[in-house]
């Protein structure tokens, strides 16, 4: 499969109904200026208690900084051939109009962690609301990145425009009804043409080589040229700051030398390292810093200049640093995946054999089976004290997207969600399972309406999932289900005081690794799941950002995807574009499964 090929220049406006005038002028050989003009509607103001909300019909998203005014954003996405150079971007706005307000524009609330409740009452940031300076300070912002669009290596240009700005102290809105975007870019003389030797490379310790051979043979028989590269070989022949960087350099080489589209990592994080990234954040009334485990590091090969993306641009040994309202300099990362990637975190050869067998059977026997067109929706009242049952509401949005699937709802509001009921639904067969609620390293759980009671499904309940080859793809819209550094010490919060004392006394025992829930679903023999998407850390909920939003984009991508990793990559691309302020969610959700897995099997 050749992927680094010339593609047409496309301007993608992700909402319809906008007045557009576009023109492209050729300045000299290879140098062009593209100009787009957009007509926007007047703002619509709505009272909401002591605040006002504002929207424009053409808005693609909103500014969501906690404590700061929620204002509409108009985003335009352009894609260009891979070797295109963006020279300059200029955005001009028509004359501004003023609206004097009687109430403040509502501030954004803090993201709500699925690990606990956070008050969702909006709290104004006094540094912003006590200031007459316009918010946001800039009229527009743009980013350039290298990534994948339906299998093609391209350059993304994302232009974010702020047609409405606000002076909080004066309580005046300023808005423009016309935007003009002018892009100066240089087209490549020719795009690189790489070899077409392999489509999928499996990276694994050599001890799994024999167990992986049936999968390699199967993939080759299916027309997906596949090879194995051992970690020992990579470490001996590639340089890098550490073993993870050596693996990433190999992946870059595999893309450019072999034309690889998919990378499957096989091994737990001790045998095949995962990248740890760093977040330092301060929101109104809330300060924290945390590390995140992410395999997105391996997928984001190129930066915006088409060079190797180290994720450590300042060279201090801390990867993917992000500072939000804190002193510090962010590492430069564009985050767009440049290869489709997933992981099987096997620690035993028997696990490799089990999952290899499941993949082969799924891809050869699922096509044409009626059970695949079922989807199981699991949810409840995730956040107590709020209006509505958040998990169930999110399930309904998924059901609407997956309209060609027969939905089986398992909800706490009507008593249909129990561990037994979930096993029964899984055993009947489903192509997908959509779970929205709380998650843990050892399972999942949510609440009946306005109740502190937990309705749970823990790892030990998997004994009742004997669905054989009727294997679903599962998205866990929840915390911690893919926490690959899960160990015995993490059980402290789930065990009795006596066992807690034992764990604290025997530190060596406490550090022993344990399989996390999302992986237990995949590695289970005679059932479970074929692939899962889960979080390595605490997840933040909502359908306008966070894991709920990412999950919905995942399901939207089903209509245009052949493989499970294509679905996830499309969702990630969308998230990068329209939720640029949240890299935490983007990084923590990983694919546990074969990235080249053909959804619904081969015909």
KELUM-987924 format. One record per residue (C-alpha): x, z, y; chain. Coordinates in steps of 0.1 Angstrom, whole numbers, plus 5000, padded with zeros to 4 digits. Each point is the difference from the previous one (the first is absolute). Last residue first. Layout:
! residues N
@x X	z Z	y Y	chain A;
...
This chain:
! residues 603
@x 4843	z 5033	y 4888	chain A;
@x 5028	z 5025	y 5008	chain A;
@x 4990	z 5037	y 5006	chain A;
@x 4974	z 5016	y 5023	chain A;
@x 5026	z 5005	y 5028	chain A;
@x 5032	z 4984	y 4988	chain A;
@x 5026	z 5028	y 5000	chain A;
@x 5031	z 4987	y 5019	chain A;
@x 5005	z 5033	y 5018	chain A;
@x 5000	z 5019	y 4967	chain A;
@x 4987	z 5035	y 5005	chain A;
@x 5003	z 5030	y 5022	chain A;
@x 4995	z 4985	y 5035	chain A;
@x 5009	z 5022	y 5029	chain A;
@x 4982	z 5017	y 5029	chain A;
@x 5024	z 5023	y 5019	chain A;
@x 5015	z 4973	y 5023	chain A;
@x 4969	z 4986	y 5016	chain A;
@x 4984	z 5034	y 5003	chain A;
@x 5030	z 5014	y 5019	chain A;
@x 5005	z 4969	y 5021	chain A;
@x 4970	z 5008	y 5022	chain A;
@x 5002	z 4988	y 5036	chain A;
@x 4999	z 4963	y 4991	chain A;
@x 4965	z 5002	y 4986	chain A;
@x 4989	z 4964	y 5006	chain A;
@x 5031	z 4980	y 4991	chain A;
@x 5018	z 5022	y 4975	chain A;
@x 4967	z 5008	y 4983	chain A;
@x 4991	z 4963	y 4996	chain A;
@x 5034	z 4993	y 4985	chain A;
@x 4996	z 5030	y 4977	chain A;
@x 4966	z 4989	y 4988	chain A;
@x 5014	z 4965	y 4993	chain A;
@x 5029	z 5015	y 4981	chain A;
@x 4976	z 5022	y 4979	chain A;
@x 4979	z 4971	y 4990	chain A;
@x 5030	z 4978	y 4992	chain A;
@x 5014	z 5029	y 4979	chain A;
@x 4969	z 4999	y 4978	chain A;
@x 5004	z 4963	y 4992	chain A;
@x 4978	z 4969	y 5007	chain A;
@x 4990	z 5008	y 5035	chain A;
@x 4976	z 4984	y 5025	chain A;
@x 4967	z 5017	y 4991	chain A;
@x 5017	z 5032	y 4991	chain A;
@x 5015	z 5005	y 5034	chain A;
@x 4968	z 5017	y 5013	chain A;
@x 5005	z 5026	y 4974	chain A;
@x 5035	z 5009	y 5013	chain A;
@x 4987	z 4999	y 5036	chain A;
@x 4974	z 5027	y 4990	chain A;
@x 5027	z 5021	y 4984	chain A;
@x 5022	z 4999	y 5031	chain A;
@x 4971	z 5011	y 5022	chain A;
@x 4992	z 5029	y 4977	chain A;
@x 5037	z 5009	y 4998	chain A;
@x 5004	z 5005	y 5037	chain A;
@x 4983	z 4981	y 5029	chain A;
@x 4965	z 4990	y 5010	chain A;
@x 4986	z 5009	y 4966	chain A;
@x 5013	z 5035	y 5000	chain A;
@x 5024	z 5023	y 4982	chain A;
@x 5036	z 5011	y 5002	chain A;
@x 5020	z 5003	y 4968	chain A;
@x 5024	z 5028	y 4990	chain A;
@x 5030	z 4986	y 4981	chain A;
@x 5009	z 4974	y 4974	chain A;
@x 4966	z 4983	y 5004	chain A;
@x 4983	z 4978	y 4974	chain A;
@x 4994	z 4965	y 4988	chain A;
@x 4993	z 4997	y 4963	chain A;
@x 5006	z 4974	y 4973	chain A;
@x 4988	z 4993	y 4965	chain A;
@x 4979	z 5031	y 4997	chain A;
@x 4991	z 5026	y 4974	chain A;
@x 4995	z 4988	y 4964	chain A;
@x 5016	z 4999	y 4966	chain A;
@x 5033	z 5013	y 5012	chain A;
@x 5003	z 5018	y 5033	chain A;
@x 5029	z 4987	y 5021	chain A;
@x 4978	z 4987	y 5028	chain A;
@x 4977	z 5030	y 5005	chain A;
@x 5029	z 5024	y 4996	chain A;
@x 5018	z 4981	y 5028	chain A;
@x 4972	z 5006	y 5025	chain A;
@x 4999	z 5036	y 4990	chain A;
@x 5036	z 5009	y 5004	chain A;
@x 5024	z 5003	y 4971	chain A;
@x 5020	z 5032	y 5001	chain A;
@x 5036	z 5006	y 5010	chain A;
@x 5019	z 5032	y 4991	chain A;
@x 5010	z 5018	y 5032	chain A;
@x 4981	z 5032	y 4992	chain A;
@x 5019	z 5004	y 4967	chain A;
@x 5033	z 5001	y 5018	chain A;
@x 4986	z 5025	y 5025	chain A;
@x 4990	z 5026	y 4973	chain A;
@x 4988	z 5030	y 5020	chain A;
@x 4976	z 4982	y 5023	chain A;
@x 4984	z 4982	y 4971	chain A;
@x 4996	z 5033	y 4981	chain A;
@x 4984	z 5016	y 5031	chain A;
@x 4976	z 4971	y 5003	chain A;
@x 4990	z 5003	y 4964	chain A;
@x 4989	z 5036	y 5006	chain A;
@x 4982	z 4991	y 5033	chain A;
@x 4979	z 4973	y 4982	chain A;
@x 5005	z 4963	y 5005	chain A;
@x 4989	z 4972	y 5024	chain A;
@x 5020	z 5008	y 5032	chain A;
@x 5032	z 5006	y 4980	chain A;
@x 4996	z 4967	y 4982	chain A;
@x 5024	z 4983	y 5025	chain A;
@x 5028	z 5021	y 4984	chain A;
@x 4995	z 4981	y 4968	chain A;
@x 5009	z 4967	y 5015	chain A;
@x 4984	z 4971	y 5019	chain A;
@x 5027	z 4977	y 5015	chain A;
@x 4978	z 4970	y 4993	chain A;
@x 4971	z 5012	y 5021	chain A;
@x 4976	z 4972	y 4990	chain A;
@x 4967	z 5020	y 5001	chain A;
@x 5013	z 5020	y 5030	chain A;
@x 4970	z 4996	y 5024	chain A;
@x 4969	z 4978	y 4997	chain A;
@x 4986	z 4965	y 5003	chain A;
@x 5011	z 4994	y 4964	chain A;
@x 4998	z 4963	y 4993	chain A;
@x 4995	z 4992	y 4963	chain A;
@x 5004	z 4968	y 4981	chain A;
@x 4979	z 5003	y 4968	chain A;
@x 5009	z 4996	y 4963	chain A;
@x 4975	z 4990	y 4974	chain A;
@x 5028	z 4997	y 4974	chain A;
@x 4993	z 5033	y 4983	chain A;
@x 4974	z 5019	y 5020	chain A;
@x 5009	z 5033	y 4984	chain A;
@x 4997	z 5022	y 5031	chain A;
@x 4991	z 5034	y 4985	chain A;
@x 5035	z 5012	y 4997	chain A;
@x 5004	z 4991	y 5037	chain A;
@x 4982	z 5033	y 5008	chain A;
@x 5034	z 5018	y 4997	chain A;
@x 5012	z 4981	y 5031	chain A;
@x 4973	z 5016	y 5022	chain A;
@x 4966	z 4988	y 5011	chain A;
@x 4984	z 5024	y 5024	chain A;
@x 4967	z 5010	y 5017	chain A;
@x 5010	z 5028	y 5023	chain A;
@x 4975	z 5025	y 5015	chain A;
@x 5004	z 5007	y 5037	chain A;
@x 4966	z 4984	y 5007	chain A;
@x 4986	z 4980	y 5029	chain A;
@x 4991	z 4971	y 4977	chain A;
@x 5017	z 5002	y 4966	chain A;
@x 5038	z 5001	y 5003	chain A;
@x 5030	z 4979	y 4989	chain A;
@x 5027	z 5000	y 4974	chain A;
@x 5029	z 4980	y 4986	chain A;
@x 5028	z 5005	y 4975	chain A;
@x 5032	z 5017	y 4992	chain A;
@x 5022	z 4990	y 5030	chain A;
@x 4969	z 5006	y 5021	chain A;
@x 4973	z 4980	y 5017	chain A;
@x 4971	z 5005	y 5023	chain A;
@x 4974	z 4974	y 5005	chain A;
@x 4994	z 4963	y 4997	chain A;
@x 5003	z 4984	y 4966	chain A;
@x 4995	z 4962	y 4994	chain A;
@x 5003	z 4990	y 4964	chain A;
@x 5005	z 4963	y 4992	chain A;
@x 4995	z 4975	y 4972	chain A;
@x 4977	z 5023	y 4981	chain A;
@x 4994	z 5009	y 4964	chain A;
@x 4974	z 5021	y 4981	chain A;
@x 5028	z 5025	y 4993	chain A;
@x 5006	z 5004	y 5037	chain A;
@x 4963	z 5008	y 5006	chain A;
@x 5000	z 5025	y 4972	chain A;
@x 5032	z 5016	y 5013	chain A;
@x 4986	z 5003	y 5035	chain A;
@x 4968	z 5016	y 4986	chain A;
@x 5020	z 5026	y 4980	chain A;
@x 5021	z 5010	y 5031	chain A;
@x 4968	z 5003	y 5020	chain A;
@x 4986	z 4979	y 5028	chain A;
@x 4962	z 4992	y 4995	chain A;
@x 4988	z 5032	y 5018	chain A;
@x 4981	z 4981	y 5027	chain A;
@x 5021	z 5009	y 5030	chain A;
@x 5031	z 5005	y 4977	chain A;
@x 5002	z 4962	y 4994	chain A;
@x 5008	z 4977	y 4971	chain A;
@x 4988	z 4966	y 5010	chain A;
@x 5003	z 4971	y 4976	chain A;
@x 5002	z 4968	y 5019	chain A;
@x 4995	z 4965	y 4984	chain A;
@x 5026	z 4978	y 5016	chain A;
@x 4993	z 4969	y 5021	chain A;
@x 4995	z 5021	y 5031	chain A;
@x 5035	z 5014	y 5000	chain A;
@x 5001	z 5003	y 5038	chain A;
@x 4966	z 5017	y 5001	chain A;
@x 5009	z 5024	y 4971	chain A;
@x 5032	z 5009	y 5019	chain A;
@x 4980	z 5009	y 5031	chain A;
@x 4976	z 5020	y 4978	chain A;
@x 5029	z 5019	y 4985	chain A;
@x 5012	z 5010	y 5035	chain A;
@x 4966	z 5016	y 5007	chain A;
@x 5002	z 5018	y 4967	chain A;
@x 5034	z 5015	y 5008	chain A;
@x 4989	z 5010	y 5035	chain A;
@x 4968	z 5017	y 4992	chain A;
@x 4982	z 5001	y 5033	chain A;
@x 5004	z 5021	y 5032	chain A;
@x 5029	z 5024	y 4998	chain A;
@x 5000	z 5035	y 4988	chain A;
@x 5019	z 4994	y 4968	chain A;
@x 5024	z 4972	y 4998	chain A;
@x 5000	z 4980	y 4968	chain A;
@x 4963	z 5002	y 4992	chain A;
@x 4999	z 4978	y 4969	chain A;
@x 5016	z 4970	y 4984	chain A;
@x 5005	z 4978	y 4970	chain A;
@x 4991	z 4963	y 4999	chain A;
@x 5005	z 4982	y 4967	chain A;
@x 5002	z 4962	y 5001	chain A;
@x 4987	z 4977	y 4973	chain A;
@x 5009	z 4963	y 4998	chain A;
@x 5027	z 5007	y 4975	chain A;
@x 4974	z 5012	y 4974	chain A;
@x 4988	z 4964	y 4996	chain A;
@x 5031	z 4988	y 4984	chain A;
@x 5009	z 4964	y 5008	chain A;
@x 5037	z 5007	y 5006	chain A;
@x 5010	z 5035	y 4988	chain A;
@x 5018	z 4990	y 4967	chain A;
@x 5034	z 4985	y 5008	chain A;
@x 5009	z 5017	y 5033	chain A;
@x 4986	z 5034	y 4989	chain A;
@x 5016	z 4998	y 4966	chain A;
@x 5034	z 4992	y 5014	chain A;
@x 4998	z 5027	y 5027	chain A;
@x 4988	z 5027	y 4975	chain A;
@x 5028	z 4992	y 4976	chain A;
@x 5026	z 5002	y 5027	chain A;
@x 4985	z 5033	y 5011	chain A;
@x 5003	z 5016	y 4966	chain A;
@x 5035	z 4987	y 4992	chain A;
@x 5013	z 5012	y 5033	chain A;
@x 4984	z 5034	y 4994	chain A;
@x 5016	z 5002	y 4966	chain A;
@x 5034	z 4993	y 5016	chain A;
@x 4996	z 5032	y 5020	chain A;
@x 5003	z 5007	y 5038	chain A;
@x 4978	z 4972	y 5012	chain A;
@x 4992	z 4997	y 5037	chain A;
@x 4984	z 4965	y 4997	chain A;
@x 5006	z 4987	y 5035	chain A;
@x 4986	z 4972	y 5022	chain A;
@x 5012	z 4973	y 5023	chain A;
@x 4989	z 4967	y 5016	chain A;
@x 5029	z 4988	y 5022	chain A;
@x 5005	z 4997	y 5037	chain A;
@x 4978	z 5030	y 5008	chain A;
@x 4994	z 5005	y 5038	chain A;
@x 5015	z 5034	y 5011	chain A;
@x 5015	z 4987	y 5032	chain A;
@x 5027	z 5027	y 5000	chain A;
@x 5022	z 5012	y 5028	chain A;
@x 5008	z 5037	y 4996	chain A;
@x 4982	z 5020	y 5026	chain A;
@x 5021	z 5019	y 5026	chain A;
@x 4995	z 5037	y 5006	chain A;
@x 4982	z 5026	y 5021	chain A;
@x 4964	z 5006	y 4989	chain A;
@x 4967	z 4984	y 5011	chain A;
@x 5002	z 4980	y 4968	chain A;
@x 5034	z 4996	y 4984	chain A;
@x 5003	z 4976	y 4971	chain A;
@x 5031	z 4999	y 4978	chain A;
@x 4999	z 4974	y 4973	chain A;
@x 5031	z 5012	y 4982	chain A;
@x 5023	z 5029	y 5010	chain A;
@x 5036	z 4992	y 4992	chain A;
@x 5010	z 4999	y 5037	chain A;
@x 5006	z 4963	y 5002	chain A;
@x 4978	z 4994	y 5031	chain A;
@x 4982	z 4971	y 4984	chain A;
@x 4993	z 5019	y 4968	chain A;
@x 4971	z 4980	y 4985	chain A;
@x 5027	z 4976	y 4987	chain A;
@x 4981	z 4968	y 5008	chain A;
@x 5021	z 4971	y 4990	chain A;
@x 4998	z 4973	y 5026	chain A;
@x 4971	z 4977	y 5007	chain A;
@x 5001	z 5010	y 5037	chain A;
@x 4967	z 5019	y 4997	chain A;
@x 5015	z 5020	y 4971	chain A;
@x 5002	z 4988	y 4964	chain A;
@x 4998	z 5018	y 4967	chain A;
@x 4968	z 5020	y 5003	chain A;
@x 4990	z 5003	y 4963	chain A;
@x 5027	z 5025	y 4991	chain A;
@x 4992	z 5024	y 5028	chain A;
@x 4963	z 4996	y 4992	chain A;
@x 5009	z 5021	y 4969	chain A;
@x 4993	z 5032	y 5020	chain A;
@x 5005	z 5037	y 4998	chain A;
@x 4992	z 5018	y 5032	chain A;
@x 5019	z 5027	y 5018	chain A;
@x 4983	z 5023	y 5024	chain A;
@x 5000	z 5013	y 5036	chain A;
@x 4973	z 5019	y 5016	chain A;
@x 4983	z 5009	y 5033	chain A;
@x 4963	z 5005	y 5007	chain A;
@x 4983	z 5013	y 5031	chain A;
@x 4998	z 4965	y 5015	chain A;
@x 5021	z 4978	y 4977	chain A;
@x 5037	z 5004	y 4993	chain A;
@x 5017	z 4979	y 4975	chain A;
@x 5033	z 4997	y 4981	chain A;
@x 4998	z 4977	y 4970	chain A;
@x 5029	z 4993	y 4977	chain A;
@x 5004	z 4976	y 4970	chain A;
@x 5010	z 5006	y 4964	chain A;
@x 5007	z 4969	y 4980	chain A;
@x 4993	z 5000	y 4963	chain A;
@x 5028	z 5001	y 4975	chain A;
@x 4999	z 4984	y 4965	chain A;
@x 5011	z 5025	y 4973	chain A;
@x 4991	z 5031	y 5020	chain A;
@x 4970	z 4983	y 5016	chain A;
@x 4984	z 4991	y 4967	chain A;
@x 5007	z 4966	y 4985	chain A;
@x 4989	z 4964	y 5001	chain A;
@x 5000	z 4982	y 5033	chain A;
@x 4981	z 4967	y 4999	chain A;
@x 5009	z 4974	y 5027	chain A;
@x 4979	z 4970	y 5006	chain A;
@x 5005	z 4968	y 5020	chain A;
@x 5036	z 4990	y 4989	chain A;
@x 5015	z 4968	y 5014	chain A;
@x 5031	z 5004	y 4978	chain A;
@x 5028	z 5000	y 5026	chain A;
@x 4982	z 5011	y 5032	chain A;
@x 4974	z 5023	y 4985	chain A;
@x 5024	z 5014	y 4974	chain A;
@x 5027	z 5006	y 5026	chain A;
@x 4976	z 5020	y 5021	chain A;
@x 4989	z 5019	y 4969	chain A;
@x 5037	z 5007	y 4992	chain A;
@x 5005	z 5014	y 5035	chain A;
@x 4970	z 5023	y 4995	chain A;
@x 5015	z 5012	y 4967	chain A;
@x 5033	z 5008	y 5017	chain A;
@x 4981	z 5018	y 5028	chain A;
@x 4983	z 5022	y 4974	chain A;
@x 5033	z 5007	y 4983	chain A;
@x 5016	z 5014	y 5032	chain A;
@x 5016	z 4986	y 5032	chain A;
@x 5002	z 4966	y 4985	chain A;
@x 5021	z 4977	y 4979	chain A;
@x 4989	z 4978	y 4971	chain A;
@x 5017	z 4991	y 4967	chain A;
@x 5004	z 5033	y 4981	chain A;
@x 4968	z 5017	y 5013	chain A;
@x 4980	z 4968	y 4993	chain A;
@x 5013	z 4997	y 4964	chain A;
@x 4992	z 5037	y 4993	chain A;
@x 4966	z 4996	y 5015	chain A;
@x 4992	z 4973	y 4975	chain A;
@x 4987	z 4966	y 5010	chain A;
@x 4972	z 4985	y 4978	chain A;
@x 4986	z 4965	y 5003	chain A;
@x 4966	z 4983	y 5004	chain A;
@x 4987	z 4965	y 5006	chain A;
@x 4963	z 5004	y 5003	chain A;
@x 4985	z 4972	y 4979	chain A;
@x 4978	z 5023	y 4978	chain A;
@x 5026	z 4996	y 4972	chain A;
@x 5027	z 5012	y 5023	chain A;
@x 4979	z 5030	y 5009	chain A;
@x 4995	z 5008	y 4963	chain A;
@x 5036	z 4997	y 4991	chain A;
@x 5010	z 5023	y 5028	chain A;
@x 4974	z 5025	y 4990	chain A;
@x 5012	z 4998	y 4964	chain A;
@x 5035	z 5006	y 5012	chain A;
@x 4992	z 5032	y 5019	chain A;
@x 5005	z 5024	y 4971	chain A;
@x 5034	z 4985	y 4992	chain A;
@x 5012	z 5003	y 5036	chain A;
@x 4988	z 5036	y 5005	chain A;
@x 5034	z 5017	y 4995	chain A;
@x 5015	z 4974	y 5024	chain A;
@x 4985	z 5017	y 5030	chain A;
@x 4974	z 4978	y 5016	chain A;
@x 4994	z 4973	y 5026	chain A;
@x 4975	z 4973	y 4989	chain A;
@x 5002	z 4967	y 5018	chain A;
@x 4970	z 4978	y 5003	chain A;
@x 4997	z 4964	y 5013	chain A;
@x 5033	z 4987	y 4987	chain A;
@x 5022	z 4969	y 5004	chain A;
@x 4984	z 4983	y 5029	chain A;
@x 5031	z 4997	y 5021	chain A;
@x 4998	z 5004	y 5038	chain A;
@x 4990	z 4976	y 5027	chain A;
@x 5007	z 5013	y 5034	chain A;
@x 4978	z 4987	y 5028	chain A;
@x 5011	z 4970	y 5020	chain A;
@x 5008	z 4993	y 5037	chain A;
@x 4984	z 5033	y 5007	chain A;
@x 4974	z 5002	y 5027	chain A;
@x 5009	z 5018	y 5032	chain A;
@x 4974	z 5021	y 5017	chain A;
@x 4985	z 5006	y 5034	chain A;
@x 4966	z 5018	y 4998	chain A;
@x 4975	z 5002	y 5028	chain A;
@x 4969	z 5022	y 4997	chain A;
@x 4973	z 4997	y 5026	chain A;
@x 4973	z 5027	y 5003	chain A;
@x 4967	z 4998	y 5019	chain A;
@x 4974	z 5027	y 5006	chain A;
@x 5022	z 5027	y 5014	chain A;
@x 4993	z 5037	y 5002	chain A;
@x 5008	z 5030	y 5021	chain A;
@x 4982	z 5033	y 4992	chain A;
@x 4999	z 5028	y 5026	chain A;
@x 4998	z 5037	y 4993	chain A;
@x 5024	z 5008	y 5028	chain A;
@x 5020	z 5025	y 4979	chain A;
@x 4995	z 4979	y 4969	chain A;
@x 5011	z 4966	y 5014	chain A;
@x 4990	z 4977	y 4972	chain A;
@x 5011	z 4966	y 4987	chain A;
@x 4978	z 4973	y 4984	chain A;
@x 5014	z 4966	y 4990	chain A;
@x 5027	z 5017	y 4979	chain A;
@x 5016	z 4971	y 4981	chain A;
@x 5018	z 5002	y 4967	chain A;
@x 5020	z 4969	y 4990	chain A;
@x 5011	z 4998	y 4964	chain A;
@x 5025	z 4973	y 4991	chain A;
@x 5006	z 4997	y 4963	chain A;
@x 5028	z 4979	y 4986	chain A;
@x 4995	z 4984	y 4966	chain A;
@x 5010	z 5002	y 4963	chain A;
@x 4971	z 4984	y 4982	chain A;
@x 4982	z 5018	y 4971	chain A;
@x 4966	z 5004	y 5017	chain A;
@x 5017	z 5012	y 5032	chain A;
@x 5032	z 5018	y 4994	chain A;
@x 5023	z 5017	y 5025	chain A;
@x 5023	z 4997	y 5030	chain A;
@x 4991	z 5019	y 5031	chain A;
@x 4995	z 4996	y 5037	chain A;
@x 4983	z 5025	y 5022	chain A;
@x 4980	z 4998	y 5032	chain A;
@x 4987	z 5023	y 5027	chain A;
@x 4975	z 4996	y 5028	chain A;
@x 4988	z 5015	y 5033	chain A;
@x 5025	z 5028	y 4998	chain A;
@x 4995	z 5036	y 5013	chain A;
@x 4969	z 5005	y 4978	chain A;
@x 4986	z 5017	y 5019	chain A;
@x 5003	z 4996	y 5037	chain A;
@x 5016	z 5028	y 5020	chain A;
@x 4975	z 5024	y 5016	chain A;
@x 5012	z 5029	y 4978	chain A;
@x 4982	z 5031	y 4989	chain A;
@x 4984	z 4982	y 4971	chain A;
@x 5034	z 4988	y 4987	chain A;
@x 5021	z 5032	y 5002	chain A;
@x 4969	z 5020	y 4993	chain A;
@x 4996	z 4985	y 4965	chain A;
@x 4962	z 5002	y 4995	chain A;
@x 4986	z 5016	y 4968	chain A;
@x 4975	z 4980	y 4980	chain A;
@x 4981	z 5022	y 4974	chain A;
@x 5011	z 4989	y 4966	chain A;
@x 5012	z 5034	y 4989	chain A;
@x 5025	z 4996	y 4972	chain A;
@x 4989	z 5004	y 4964	chain A;
@x 5024	z 5001	y 4971	chain A;
@x 5022	z 4980	y 4976	chain A;
@x 4981	z 4968	y 5009	chain A;
@x 5017	z 5001	y 5033	chain A;
@x 4978	z 4992	y 5030	chain A;
@x 5017	z 4978	y 5027	chain A;
@x 4999	z 5018	y 5034	chain A;
@x 4971	z 4991	y 5023	chain A;
@x 5001	z 4972	y 5025	chain A;
@x 4990	z 5008	y 5036	chain A;
@x 4966	z 4991	y 5014	chain A;
@x 5000	z 4983	y 5034	chain A;
@x 4992	z 5026	y 5026	chain A;
@x 4965	z 5001	y 5016	chain A;
@x 4984	z 4987	y 5032	chain A;
@x 5020	z 4968	y 4999	chain A;
@x 5011	z 4976	y 5028	chain A;
@x 5003	z 4965	y 4986	chain A;
@x 5026	z 4977	y 5015	chain A;
@x 5007	z 4963	y 4994	chain A;
@x 5035	z 4985	y 4995	chain A;
@x 5010	z 4965	y 5010	chain A;
@x 5009	z 4979	y 4969	chain A;
@x 5026	z 5011	y 4976	chain A;
@x 5034	z 4985	y 4991	chain A;
@x 5018	z 5004	y 4967	chain A;
@x 5036	z 4988	y 4996	chain A;
@x 5019	z 4996	y 4967	chain A;
@x 5036	z 4987	y 4998	chain A;
@x 5025	z 4984	y 4977	chain A;
@x 4982	z 5004	y 4966	chain A;
@x 5025	z 4984	y 4976	chain A;
@x 4985	z 4981	y 4970	chain A;
@x 5020	z 5002	y 4968	chain A;
@x 4970	z 5012	y 4978	chain A;
@x 4974	z 4975	y 5012	chain A;
@x 4976	z 5015	y 5025	chain A;
@x 4970	z 5024	y 4999	chain A;
@x 4980	z 5012	y 5030	chain A;
@x 4978	z 5031	y 5003	chain A;
@x 4980	z 5008	y 5030	chain A;
@x 4989	z 5036	y 5007	chain A;
@x 4975	z 5012	y 5026	chain A;
@x 5000	z 5038	y 5003	chain A;
@x 4971	z 5022	y 5012	chain A;
@x 5007	z 5034	y 5016	chain A;
@x 4998	z 5035	y 4984	chain A;
@x 5015	z 5023	y 5027	chain A;
@x 5028	z 5023	y 4988	chain A;
@x 4998	z 5033	y 4981	chain A;
@x 5010	z 4984	y 4968	chain A;
@x 5013	z 4964	y 5004	chain A;
@x 4973	z 4977	y 4987	chain A;
@x 5001	z 4969	y 5022	chain A;
@x 4972	z 4979	y 4987	chain A;
@x 4996	z 4970	y 4977	chain A;
@x 4992	z 4962	y 5000	chain A;
@x 4981	z 5000	y 5033	chain A;
@x 4979	z 4968	y 5007	chain A;
@x 4968	z 5018	y 5007	chain A;
@x 5015	z 5025	y 5024	chain A;
@x 4997	z 5037	y 4995	chain A;
@x 4999	z 5032	y 5020	chain A;
@x 4990	z 5036	y 4991	chain A;
@x 4990	z 5025	y 5026	chain A;
@x 5004	z 5037	y 4998	chain A;
@x 4980	z 5033	y 5004	chain A;
@x 4977	z 4990	y 4972	chain A;
@x 5006	z 4964	y 4990	chain A;
@x 4989	z 4977	y 5028	chain A;
@x 5004	z 4963	y 4993	chain A;
@x 5020	z 4975	y 5021	chain A;
@x 5001	z 4963	y 4991	chain A;
@x 5030	z 4982	y 5015	chain A;
@x 4994	z 4964	y 5014	chain A;
@x 5007	z 4973	y 4975	chain A;
@x 5033	z 4982	y 4995	chain A;
@x 5011	z 4964	y 5006	chain A;
@x 5032	z 4990	y 4982	chain A;
@x 5027	z 4976	y 5010	chain A;
@x 5028	z 4988	y 4977	chain A;
@x 5033	z 4984	y 5010	chain A;
@x 5027	z 4988	y 4976	chain A;
@x 5034	z 4990	y 5015	chain A;
@x 5023	z 4981	y 4977	chain A;
@x 5037	z 4996	y 4993	chain A;
@x 5011	z 4980	y 4970	chain A;
@x 5011	z 4969	y 5020	chain A;
@x 4991	z 5007	y 5035	chain A;
@x 4971	z 5015	y 5020	chain A;
@x 4972	z 4992	y 4975	chain A;
@x 4967	z 5012	y 5014	chain A;
@x 4973	z 5017	y 4979	chain A;
@x 4964	z 5006	y 5012	chain A;
@x 4973	z 5024	y 4992	chain A;
@x 4967	z 5009	y 5017	chain A;
@x 4980	z 5027	y 4983	chain A;
@x 4967	z 5017	y 5007	chain A;
@x 4997	z 5028	y 4974	chain A;
@x 4972	z 4998	y 4974	chain A;
@x 5020	z 5008	y 4970	chain A;
@x 5023	z 5029	y 4992	chain A;
@x 5034	z 4998	y 4983	chain A;
@x 5014	z 4974	y 5023	chain A;
@x 5026	z 4982	y 4980	chain A;
@x 5022	z 4976	y 5017	chain A;
@x 5017	z 4978	y 4974	chain A;
@x 5033	z 4981	y 5001	chain A;
@x 5001	z 4979	y 4969	chain A;
@x 5023	z 5011	y 4971	chain A;
@x 5036	z 4989	y 4992	chain A;
@x 5011	z 5014	y 4966	chain A;
@x 5015	z 5034	y 4989	chain A;
@x 4975	z 5004	y 4972	chain A;
@x 5010	z 4976	y 4972	chain A;
@x 4984	z 5011	y 4968	chain A;
